Each structure stands twice: as structure tokens, then as C-alpha cells.
């Protein structure tokens, strides 16, 4: 079959994904075929011989085939053999190779599971998926693989191309080493099964595991003589056993390396000559006389000779090839008995090979050390293995002259690079793990580079790789999670080694189930299926030991794990991040099945988990972590099925510290951009020191942030009442909860956080309008007060609003201003207006006076000048306020007015008097009826605005550092009251001066009748005369009252 694939120019290549595997022996099938065409294929000779032609001849395909729910279009047939046929199929994801097995054939589950361990190691063709598909009512096993267009090595002419052949040889030797480490024997290595993943770079992998077998504990397998004759090892023809019609032979890993050697000859010479002389070829193999062409250049010729050694125990493996390519001179031991060394005559230990000598040295380490450091071993082998003598002398004299234990192991490994793991007692350990744990000396001195464990590693992996293992082991010795031994165990990877993890699928299981994990796929599957993992295993998954296990399968993932570990000490968090790093499909709970009802890989489902974690931690377990871990799976917790207690705790902690260091944030970023919006939202909710949150006149804390995040991710946020078992989703649902239970939830279960999210912290709430947040915060406080009047914030809010309400009454001090104005009207304005009225009446009757030059002008002039100078004296502070100066000015002004009246103003003196009175009224009205300073501010206290009735009380309610509420409404009351009283006092001074001015103006008014000849007026106009007399009397009365006021 593989040859048919190669002839078609198409092959299968390596990929990086695997899935659960199933062969056709399984009872269930996982695919169907929808047929629109039929491929009829000619069968190979093998197929016909096996009677499978009919089975292969008709396959309904073309159009589409459904495998595990995915549809593929079948394009063409590219291979048809005795056990299966291969098709090219395609889907939206690309082209693939589909191998359909005939009845009775297929790859076993055990082999498929072991092949999965090689995922990502570029050693073999990885399996995308496997299972059964129903075709014509028949279930057929299948394997889906990626398609490689570069084909197999057999499809290219590499004859005499030493460089290309050497590259293929080295890579396939390495790939066989990896295959053998997982306990598999290929059994069919040949150019047709060596595929190019990239011909340009020369990368190759192994394919076709149809006859592969599992190696036993002793490294061999008794298998039918199924082989391709040209490439079969000689041991397949010796020591055979026949049972019925089937011949069985013992095969080991060396058999695959012999087939590789024959593949090298085939690539160098072409296989046509071998096919012509198969019987002679078998004879040459058995006799160990198969020639290697002399024209083959080094080191390819030496490597080929080593691979074609007849004795399996002396045959080269990958280690010898690697060391040869690194420049070491490795002898090709073609004769099994080149030595005869009597190691211990008493025990009849005679070494015929270097391998036997190394074995004896390990079994009796005291004697071996003595022989080595006394030079006996070097002397024994100097004649037949001079290069080994040099190596042993270098070990004894230069490398380990004092450390004889390290020298012994180094010498034994030089003699036998495939030396089993020997402990200090000379017993063989099945793997390095047994060596470390069984010998305290080796396991307790991992910081010593000369530890024999590292010597084993250096021989198997090389110095550079071992230096890396040593460095990583030393780092693990200092690491808080430890597991330094695991670094070595997985660094020196052995196919028999695995890690046993303990878990429970549900928290209610009494005992842990032990699961053996051979690779990271097993670990990922375990963490997905087992919701409860033992703490010890969680810590292992956090360790550098597990990182080394991952390194076996993926160097890139191991490096990523080491980066993820930095700065994280919480193993509950770290082990989850580790699994999510190596398995991007793992959700926040490590579940990988999207069909699982608790699978959380979107914002809504994660929001539900956050909400559930809040209710469990706060309501169910009363914020007691120890109780939560202890009783998580008890009947009191309705959220036990959603996630484990450790995850709930991690979600709670994500809101209790720096969000950037939290599990939730790290989970979000581990998924790339998938959760960028959700990550930004939670970061906003947890930014407790932001300007928005610090300046809020309301509550904001970790509990509100957690509820707010849940509301924003998966509305509506809910709250659980443990006493009644009720869950509420909105405020109206509170009607079904008793008041006492609500009060208890407010006191102990942080129900107030849920209240806040339903009111002022509702993510959907439009808070752009001013004071919207504050108004809903008031509703929040009133809602709390409805159920708990003793709530401290509610009480402080009431205290503040009560204080503001008391100051809405008018301040009594404002009444003084009113009294001042009444006094001004009564004592000044009314007399002035009456006097002005009389002057106007007089001016109407006597527009012009004809008496000029009377001595009374002196009185009138003085009466006008004196009040004028008096007001200037008080109001104009820039004037000289010397009393004698004003007396002098008074005299001058009086004289000037007298002569002005005498010469031409006498007849118009009534108008001058009216002007003086009007000026006095205007001036003093402006002074006494102006705005009272501080009055408007005091008046505002009658009608406070929303800042004073809402904003300021809220600030006080949520600021416990303030002992007493001080509102801006009356914070400056004392200041404005003082300012107002000073203003009134100043106006009182104006009132006194106005009264004095009015009194002084009575003098010029009083003399006007005399100037106008009162007697004549009385005679001619009795009524007017009587009126003047009455006015005069009234003036005298006013003068008397003014004097009394002045005395007061």
C-alpha cells in the first residue's frame, strides 16, 4: 500500500493535533458516507492473495464523507493495498489523507495511544483522528491524516547522493529512537514508509504503522514473520518458532535499525539488484557478510556498517549515529567475541565483549572500581580496542581522578552506551525514576554535575542537552514547587515512564481515581474529566518537573509554561493556567467539551460563574473560605456542580487585589483576543482607584465590583437567599422574600452590593445626565433603610437631609432689614416728600418771586450751604476734614449764595430749594434702599439646590471620617450674617444723616414765605397763607422730633 502511495506522488505528513482514537473493533461508528460516485480500484498482488479484492473494489465515496460530524469531500484514491486503501479528502480546513482499513485490519488502541505521545515531536505521521465509518452498512476503521504532496523517499532518485541520504538516515534514526521510547516497534522501515514533510529542507517522518507492535518489558516482541524481505533483519530468520501455519520470530528495536541500514543501501544503490537476488541476500545477512559499497563516503559508510551488524546486541542505534556525527570515533564491533577477560573467576564472569565488561563492572562496583583505577581494564582492552583505552585513561587520570564513583559509571557507559540503569547495589532499574528513588545517593545529589544520572543522560542525549537538563534541575531544586527529580526523569525520557494523577469526577466521590498519564494529551484529558484533582498533583502540574514532561512532546509549550509560572505562587491558579497554556480549548474550569453544560468559554457563561462564586462565598458560606472548601459539595451549596471551590475562590480573589495579577485576567489573556472586551470590562470594574470610583458620592467596593462585572457579562445578576433557598433577579423579586431575611442578608451576606448593581451601578444605566447617579444612590439608601433603619450610611444620610431641611426656614435676622426700611420711610422719606410737595405747590402759584435783596437770604443761603458741606464732610473722605476749614468754607459759600440771590437768583429761589430737596431724596434713597450685603446669600438658605439636598448629604453618608455634617448651605451663614448686620449698621448711619439733612433743609424752606411776603400772600390768598402757616408749624414739629431722635 505504501508503495502505491509513493507512486502516486502523495504521502502523509506530520501535524500537531490528535484526538480520541478508535479502531473498527469498537461497537460504535462515528461516520457515514453519502455517495454520488464509486471508485473501483485494481488490487495489488497482496490484496488478491489475501482474498480482499472484493472488499476493496467498491467504496461508495465521492461527494462527501462525514467523520465525527465533519464533512469531507472525497477527491481521489491514491493507495490500495492488502490492509487498507488511502483517499485524498478535503474540507474547508484543507486536504487530508484518509486511510480506510479492511475488515480485520487496523491500528490497535494501545498503539494509537502510544503514537499520541509523539505528538509534536516531528518523528512520525501524527493521527488527526481515528474511529469507524459506515460504508454500505459495513463499519470500517479509519485514520485521518494530513496530506503531504512531496511524497516518500522512494519516489526520488537519491543514488550516490551521500548528503541527502545521510540526512535522511540521521533523522529516521532519531525518529526510531522516539518511537522505541514509547514502546513501539515499526517492523516495516523502508524508503516507501519514509515521507518528506518538506523536500526542500529534507525533513522526513515515519509512516504506516499497520504492522507495528508493542515491545515487551524486555524490549522484544514475538511476532509473525511479516516483513519486506529486502529490509528484514537477519534475526527474523533465526530462532524462529512455527505455530500452525504461522512462523514467529523475536524482534527488538535493533531490527528497525537494521531495516534502516538496508534502506540506506537501497537509496544508495537502488533496490532492483536486491529484488533479483532475495535468497542470496538472506544468506548474506545471516552470515554477516553483506557488503557495504567501498565508494560510499564517510561517515555514511561507517554508519551503514554499524546499522548492518549481524548481532543485534552490537548493532548501532541512534546514539552511536549521533555521537559519530558529533565527531566521536565509535568502533564498529562486528565480531561478538573479540575479548576474553576473566573479570571474576570465582563467579565465572568472563567478558567477551565490551558490553559484558561494562555489565560486570556495574554488578560488582567495588571490584570494577579497583580494576579501573589500577589500570587493569585499560590493559585488557588495549590490544583490541586501543581507542577505548585512551578514553578510559582520560576518565581515570583527567576527568574523574578523585570521584571514582563517577569515573566507574563514565567508563561503563563508554564501553556500553546502551548500558541499563544500574544502582549502587549493582541492580538494574527499569527506568531513571527507579534509579533516582531507589538510590538515595543519586536522588539527593542532583546539584552535582558528576552525578551518574547526568552521565547516563550525556550518553543518551549528548552533552549540550544534558547541560540543559542539569540547569533546569538546579532551577527546580530552588523552585517552591520542587519536583527536581521529575525534570531528570522526563529529560531522560523513557517509554515506560508515566505520571499517575489522582482525581474525582464529582466532589461527592469518596476516593480518588488513579489515572496513568503518559503524555500531555493524557494530562489534558484527565484535567477535563476529573473536576477534583489531588493537591499534590496540582502542585506537580505547577512544577518545572511537569514543564520537562511537556518538553518531551513540545519544546515550545514547555518554554511557554516556564513563562506562565513567573511570579505565581498560588498553585490553584497556576495549575489551571498551565493546563490552559498547553490546551487552548480548556475553558476557565479546564473543561474541554463544548457540550458540557458547565463549559465556560464566552462572556455570558463566565459572568454566571462569577455570580455563582459571589453567592456561594458570601451567601452560602458567609465569607468563610475554610468552610467553603470543606463543605463545597454539601447539600447547602446549589453551585457545587458549576465549578470546584478552588475556582470560586480564585474568582473571588480576582476582585480582591490587583486585577492584573488575578487568575481571571490571566485566563482572559491566555486566550488571545477572544476575551479582550470582557477583560477590559472587568478591569474597569476593579479599578478601585480610578477618578470615577474615588469621587463617587456613593459606595464602591470589591463586592459591588464583582456583582457589576457579572451584571455586565451575563445580565441579570442574581442573589441567593440561603435561608429560603430563593434566588432573586430584580428588585421586584424581593416581594417574595421575608423582611427579616432581607435584613439578615444586608447585615451578613452583602446584599447591598446587589442593590447597588440594580440601581446606581447598573451597567445599562445612562449616567450622562447630571446627578443621575446620585438620585439612584438615594433610592439605594432608601431601599436599605426600608429593611434596616439602623444601617450606618442610611442614618448619616438622614442626619444630613434633616439638617438641610431645618435651614429651609427664613433666617430671623432678615427682619432687621425690613425694620430699617420702615424707619427710613417714616423718619426721612415721608417728611422729605411732604416738604417737596409743598414746594411744588408754591412754585405753581408763584412761579417767579419779585422780592429781591432781603436780609433773610443770609438764612436761606446758610440753610442750603450747611447740609451740602455736612454731606461732603461725611461722604467724601478725600477732602480735608479740618473743622475750621469747613467753617471757613461755610461762610464763603453763604456769602456767595447771598449775593447770587440778591442779584438774580432771588426770584428763582424756590426752584433752587426744590432741586436741593430732590437731590437729597435721590442721594439718600440710593444709600438706604440699596442691596443689603449678605442678604441674598442668607435668603438662598430658604431654598437649597440639588447639590445641597442630594449631593452633599450623600458625601456625608459615605464618608465616615466626617464627624458632623456641614452643608455649603449654611457653612458661611455666620459670615454672611455678620456682613448683613454691618450693612444694616451702615445704613442706620445714612438714616441719621438723612434725617439731619432733612432738618437742615427746613431752614431754607421756612424762609421762602418771608422772601415771598407771607402777609401779602395771606392777604391775597387766605387759603395759601393758612397752608403755609400749617406747614411752618409742621416743620417746627418735625424739627422737634428730629432733635429727640438725635438725643436718642
Residue, then its C-alpha position, 0 to 999 in steps of 0.5 A: x500500500x505504501x508503495x502505491x502511495x509513493x507512486x502516486x506522488x502523495x504521502x502523509x505528513x506530520x501535524x500537531x493535533x490528535x484526538x480520541x482514537x478508535x479502531x473498527x473493533x469498537x461497537x460504535x461508528x462515528x461516520x457515514x458516507x453519502x455517495x454520488x460516485x464509486x471508485x473501483x480500484x485494481x488490487x495489488x498482488x497482496x490484496x488478491x492473495x489475501x482474498x480482499x479484492x472484493x472488499x476493496x473494489x467498491x467504496x461508495x465515496x465521492x461527494x462527501x464523507x462525514x467523520x465525527x460530524x465533519x464533512x469531507x469531500x472525497x477527491x481521489x484514491x491514491x493507495x490500495x493495498x492488502x490492509x487498507x486503501x488511502x483517499x485524498x479528502x478535503x474540507x474547508x480546513x484543507x486536504x487530508x489523507x484518509x486511510x480506510x482499513x479492511x475488515x480485520x485490519x487496523x491500528x490497535x488502541x494501545x498503539x494509537x495511544x502510544x503514537x499520541x505521545x509523539x505528538x509534536x515531536x516531528x518523528x512520525x505521521x501524527x493521527x488527526x483522528x481515528x474511529x469507524x465509518x459506515x460504508x454500505x452498512x459495513x463499519x470500517x476503521x479509519x485514520x485521518x491524516x494530513x496530506x503531504x504532496x512531496x511524497x516518500x523517499x522512494x519516489x526520488x532518485x537519491x543514488x550516490x547522493x551521500x548528503x541527502x541520504x545521510x540526512x535522511x538516515x540521521x533523522x529516521x534514526x532519531x525518529x526510531x529512537x522516539x518511537x522505541x521510547x514509547x514502546x513501539x516497534x515499526x517492523x516495516x522501515x523502508x524508503x516507501x514508509x519514509x515521507x518528506x514533510x518538506x523536500x526542500x529542507x529534507x525533513x522526513x517522518x515515519x509512516x504506516x504503522x499497520x504492522x507495528x507492535x508493542x515491545x515487551x518489558x524486555x524490549x522484544x516482541x514475538x511476532x509473525x514473520x511479516x516483513x519486506x524481505x529486502x529490509x528484514x533483519x537477519x534475526x527474523x530468520x533465526x530462532x524462529x518458532x512455527x505455530x500452525x501455519x504461522x512462523x514467529x520470530x523475536x524482534x527488538x528495536x535493533x531490527x528497525x535499525x537494521x531495516x534502516x541500514x538496508x534502506x540506506x543501501x537501497x537509496x544508495x544503490x537502488x533496490x532492483x539488484x536486491x529484488x533479483x537476488x532475495x535468497x542470496x541476500x538472506x544468506x548474506x545477512x545471516x552470515x554477516x557478510x553483506x557488503x557495504x559499497x567501498x565508494x560510499x563516503x564517510x561517515x555514511x559508510x561507517x554508519x551503514x556498517x554499524x546499522x548492518x551488524x549481524x548481532x543485534x546486541x552490537x548493532x548501532x542505534x541512534x546514539x552511536x549515529x549521533x555521537x559519530x556525527x558529533x565527531x566521536x570515533x565509535x568502533x564498529x564491533x562486528x565480531x561478538x567475541x573479540x575479548x576474553x577477560x576473566x573479570x571474576x573467576x570465582x563467579x565465572x564472569x568472563x567478558x567477551x565483549x565490551x558490553x559484558x565488561x561494562x555489565x560486570x563492572x556495574x554488578x560488582x562496583x567495588x571490584x570494577x572500581x579497583x580494576x579501573x583505577x589500577x589500570x587493569x581494564x585499560x590493559x585488557x582492552x588495549x590490544x583490541x580496542x586501543x581507542x577505548x583505552x585512551x578514553x578510559x585513561x582520560x576518565x581515570x587520570x583527567x576527568x574523574x581522578x578523585x570521584x571514582x564513583x563517577x569515573x566507574x559509571x563514565x567508563x561503563x557507559x563508554x564501553x556500553x552506551x546502551x548500558x541499563x540503569x544500574x544502582x549502587x547495589x549493582x541492580x538494574x532499574x527499569x527506568x531513571x525514576x527507579x534509579x533516582x528513588x531507589x538510590x538515595x545517593x543519586x536522588x539527593x545529589x542532583x546539584x552535582x554535575x558528576x552525578x551518574x544520572x547526568x552521565x547516563x543522560x550525556x550518553x543518551x542525549x549528548x552533552x549540550x542537552x544534558x547541560x540543559x537538563x542539569x540547569x533546569x534541575x538546579x532551577x527546580x531544586x530552588x523552585x517552591x514547587x520542587x519536583x527536581x527529580x521529575x525534570x531528570x526523569x522526563x529529560x531522560x525520557x523513557x517509554x515506560x515512564x508515566x505520571x499517575x494523577x489522582x482525581x474525582x469526577x464529582x466532589x461527592x466521590x469518596x476516593x480518588x481515581x488513579x489515572x496513568x498519564x503518559x503524555x500531555x494529551x493524557x494530562x489534558x484529558x484527565x484535567x477535563x474529566x476529573x473536576x477534583x484533582x489531588x493537591x499534590x498533583x496540582x502542585x506537580x502540574x505547577x512544577x518545572x518537573x511537569x514543564x520537562x514532561x511537556x518538553x518531551x512532546x513540545x519544546x515550545x509549550x514547555x518554554x511557554x509554561x516556564x513563562x506562565x509560572x513567573x511570579x505565581x505562587x498560588x498553585x490553584x491558579x497556576x495549575x489551571x493556567x498551565x493546563x490552559x497554556x498547553x490546551x487552548x480549548x480548556x475553558x476557565x474550569x479546564x473543561x474541554x467539551x463544548x457540550x458540557x453544560x458547565x463549559x465556560x468559554x464566552x462572556x455570558x457563561x463566565x459572568x454566571x460563574x462569577x455570580x455563582x462564586x459571589x453567592x456561594x462565598x458570601x451567601x452560602x458560606x458567609x465569607x468563610x473560605x475554610x468552610x467553603x472548601x470543606x463543605x463545597x459539595x454539601x447539600x447547602x451549596x446549589x453551585x457545587x456542580x458549576x465549578x470546584x471551590x478552588x475556582x470560586x475562590x480564585x474568582x473571588x480573589x480576582x476582585x480582591x487585589x490587583x486585577x492584573x495579577x488575578x487568575x481571571x485576567x490571566x485566563x482572559x489573556x491566555x486566550x488571545x483576543x477572544x476575551x479582550x472586551x470582557x477583560x477590559x470590562x472587568x478591569x474597569x470594574x476593579x479599578x478601585x482607584x480610578x477618578x470615577x470610583x474615588x469621587x463617587x458620592x456613593x459606595x464602591x467596593x470589591x463586592x459591588x465590583x464583582x456583582x457589576x462585572x457579572x451584571x455586565x457579562x451575563x445580565x441579570x445578576x442574581x442573589x441567593x437567599x440561603x435561608x429560603x433557598x430563593x434566588x432573586x433577579x430584580x428588585x421586584x423579586x424581593x416581594x417574595x422574600x421575608x423582611x427579616x431575611x432581607x435584613x439578615x442578608x444586608x447585615x451578613x451576606x452583602x446584599x447591598x452590593x446587589x442593590x447597588x448593581x440594580x440601581x446606581x451601578x447598573x451597567x445599562x444605566x445612562x449616567x450622562x445626565x447630571x446627578x443621575x447617579x446620585x438620585x439612584x444612590x438615594x433610592x439605594x439608601x432608601x431601599x436599605x433603610x426600608x429593611x434596616x433603619x439602623x444601617x450606618x450610611x442610611x442614618x448619616x444620610x438622614x442626619x444630613x437631609x434633616x439638617x438641610x431641611x431645618x435651614x429651609x426656614x427664613x433666617x430671623x435676622x432678615x427682619x432687621x432689614x425690613x425694620x430699617x426700611x420702615x424707619x427710613x420711610x417714616x423718619x426721612x422719606x415721608x417728611x422729605x416728600x411732604x416738604x417737596x410737595x409743598x414746594x411744588x405747590x408754591x412754585x405753581x402759584x408763584x412761579x417767579x418771586x419779585x422780592x429781591x435783596x432781603x436780609x433773610x437770604x443770609x438764612x436761606x443761603x446758610x440753610x442750603x450751604x450747611x447740609x451740602x458741606x455736612x454731606x461732603x464732610x461725611x461722604x467724601x473722605x478725600x477732602x480735608x476734614x479740618x473743622x475750621x476749614x469747613x467753617x471757613x468754607x461755610x461762610x464763603x459759600x453763604x456769602x456767595x449764595x447771598x449775593x447770587x440771590x440778591x442779584x438774580x437768583x432771588x426770584x428763582x429761589x424756590x426752584x433752587x430749594x426744590x432741586x436741593x430737596x430732590x437731590x437729597x431724596x435721590x442721594x439718600x434713597x440710593x444709600x438706604x434702599x440699596x442691596x443689603x450685603x449678605x442678604x441674598x446669600x442668607x435668603x438662598x438658605x430658604x431654598x437649597x439646590x440639588x447639590x445641597x439636598x442630594x449631593x452633599x448629604x450623600x458625601x456625608x453618608x459615605x464618608x465616615x471620617x466626617x464627624x458632623x455634617x456641614x452643608x455649603x448651605x449654611x457653612x458661611x451663614x455666620x459670615x454672611x450674617x455678620x456682613x448683613x448686620x454691618x450693612x444694616x449698621x451702615x445704613x442706620x448711619x445714612x438714616x441719621x444723616x438723612x434725617x439731619x439733612x432733612x432738618x437742615x433743609x427746613x431752614x431754607x424752606x421756612x424762609x421762602x414765605x418771608x422772601x415771598x411776603x407771607x402777609x401779602x400772600x395771606x392777604x391775597x390768598x387766605x387759603x395759601x397763607x393758612x397752608x403755609x402757616x400749617x406747614x411752618x408749624x409742621x416743620x417746627x414739629x418735625x424739627x422737634x422730633x428730629x432733635x429727640x431722635x438725635x438725643x436718642 
